[in-house]
């Protein structure tokens, strides 16, 4: 679960509810990793209260403050029986520098493989991709040296994730990264929004497993696919604008789904307006009654239609008019 930051903690708590439910609900045992945060124990206390309010059985804190801590077997062992791992916001470069390439980082990846739900907000979202935005400025135009990239945990391969995307105008820096590295899929997640990625096994041995991204929350997920990009990123100087032509853009609001394996939109399921469905059902009943009347009385259809309209008139009057 890749959360763009500032997830709702006071009202509906849609994203946090889904995380606890996916982690096992009343049987959930959740590890909070607050390494990226500059706050003290209070950040763990906040998420402890929130997750328990949503029904989680237990919440434990795992906070390495150095790479030495992240090598501690006792700390790593705390992840053995968790059903969910939640990485908080803060400084993603600090989180990456302490966790990536350590036994703790490896155990987070292994936990995902055995079915543990991995979630992260803000910095905890960025670190989930193979490449991570380390820092950089806002702006809609991609410019050379606009941002820097570091290694992430690689839970989502061949991708780069940015967060607070629309709210902090981070279009340009994500576009700069995919222009420089066209093998990466750029994923920008708005605040109070989550990109929920699930793996679906292939139908046959000849087909690859599919990863499908589903959007949850108040905002949108923006995907930049640079597979056919034309760019001058390799020769642009200093902070000059970068040519980026042919990037396929997908803006996915809540309820949308995207196949990350094929890089295609999953067609939305058909929805039926309840009012329209009720009207169609009533019309069908009227037509069936009309057909029975015709068959029983051998009457003229137009006469029966007029009679039916007159009989329905008083029932369908609204504001003095007959519909």
PyMOL commands that set and color helices and strands:
alter all, ss='L'
color gray80, all
select helices_A, chain A and resi 14-22+25-27+41-53+67-70+73-77+92-99+103-113+123-126+171-180+274-297+301-316
alter helices_A, ss='H'
color red, helices_A
select strands_A, chain A and resi 2-3+29-33+58-61+84-87+117-121+129-136+147-151+156-163+185-189+193-200+210-217+220-225+230-231+244-245+248-253+257-259+264-265+317-318+321-322
alter strands_A, ss='S'
color yellow, strands_A
deselect
rebuild
show_as cartoon
